[in-house]
Amino acid sequence: MKTAPREVGRRQVHRMSTRTPSTSAPREEVQPFNLDKFIAASKPLDLTGIDLNDAGKYPISPSEVAVLRYMQDTEFYTVHYMKALMETSALADNEARAFMVCWGYEECYHGRALAKILEATGHAASRRSIEEFARPRKMTEVIQDAGGRALSMISSDFIATHMTWGAINELTAVHAYTRLAELSANPILAQVARRIVKDERRHFAFYYQQARRRLASPLARRMATFSIRALWEPVGGSMAPREERDFVGAYLFGDDEGRARLKETDETIAKLPGMSWFSMVSEATNAGTARTLAAGTPIHRPEPYREQVAA
């Protein structure tokens, strides 16, 4: 490892990157979604020209290890979300059902790639997602799943809540992987993160277009607002301890550039019908960053890799 990591913590200058942050984050373009095209193009993560074993030739900071394990778990945890959704009336929706199959397939390959990078750099991949399948369900999870099933039986409009929730999480993932690529000193990790972003943009387009159409119903808007206000938490929140979630948010979004990406996410979701009130991504992530810094948790950052690598 040629580059020594910096540490950021209590009473230390919180310098998140040596690059000059842009004054505004690029706007997320919401592309029209073609389900048939998406299904036809669905495939494992494109790793053309990338040897994941080469990741071991470059530095990876202790903080990146923690972030990668969390993101790996989040990708593998997709199947839990799919299971909960498919136990609702969404199973009868042709578009949702077809998308979910391809979505879970692609997310699994994201998790596998992150696990291989961890192993190539001499770090054990996380086993949390495997253990999640074996543990008994928490009472809160049982109640949430039962509530979702009940509401979906009362009204088919409840699927709009799932689509809005998915749009929030997928757009957060787009920006999370973009930031991971920008901040990493490991060019292989940066390349893989950029490839994952391409998939996450496609996933976001589906959820966003579905949410925009389904939130046309006043009942759908009321259900989505109530459910998201009461139950939404940042991606992976139900899977990992709050301290881990807070740390990942601080690492990826704890500087001006990161906060701009959070704001962009909120503003994009707020354009959906009935969602003008939404600012929960920034609020939750910034609060978590504040807790991380108040605890004096060190954030190790190598200098970002400078060479331009084709994605």
Secondary structure, 3 states (H helix, E strand, C coil): CCCCCEEECCCCCCCCCCCCCCCCCCCCCCCCCCHHHHHHHCCCCCCCCCCHHHHHHCCCCHHHHHHHHHHHHHHHCHHHHHHHHHCCHHHHCHHHHHHHHHHHHHHHHHHHHHHHHHHHCCCCCCCHHHHHHHCCCCHHHHHHHHHHHHHHHHCHHHHHHHHHHHHHHHHHHHHHHHHHHHHCCCHHHHHHHHHHHHHHHHHHHHHHHHHHHHCCCHHHHHHHHHHHHHHCCCCCCCCCCHHHHHHHHHHHHCCHHHHHHHHHHHHHHHCCCCCCCCCHHHHHHHHHHHHHHHCCCCEEECCCCCCCCCC
